Amino acid sequence: MKINREWRKSTYSGGEGGNCLEVASGHPTLIPVRDSKNPLGPTLTFRAEAWTAFVAELKR
């Protein structure tokens, strides 16, 4: 199964570069994450539930 990944940069990253991540959509159960400064580098993949919990904790 081929998955279409559309990467999007964090809205908190601003327009000046720096440290930020990109998150890909296109898979119903997994969330791929990569370093925006190294788009050809390694990708971490999280289960959707784990990613949701992580983001919720960051917002708290």
Buried (B, 14 or more C-beta within 10 A) or exposed (E): EEEEBEBEEEEEBEEEEEEBBBBBEEBEEBBBBBBBEEEEEEBEEBEEEEBEEEEEEEEE
